[in-house]
Amino acid sequence: MNPLIETIGGEFGQMGYCSVGKIKFILCNGEKSIITAGNFFKIEPYNDAEVIGDEICEMIYFIASVKCGLVTD
């Protein structure tokens, strides 16, 4: 997502639902969180992520960031 919204290191928190696949989020403090299909999630800002396995990972974001245009003033 970082290249898509022109950020470095996931400056914005994310909240959503994983509909397909599996992804691992790595937070700036080193903590890791694995999200799988069927999970709702809330990830704090300043993170990195990688898809686990060969299957695609589809996420439905409820809240991403102002930069994405999903949150208004």
Secondary structure, DSSP 8 states (H G I E B T S, - for coil): -HHHHT-SS--S-EEEEEEESEEEEEETTS-EEEEETT-EEEE-SSEEEEE-SSS--EEEEEE--TTTT-S--
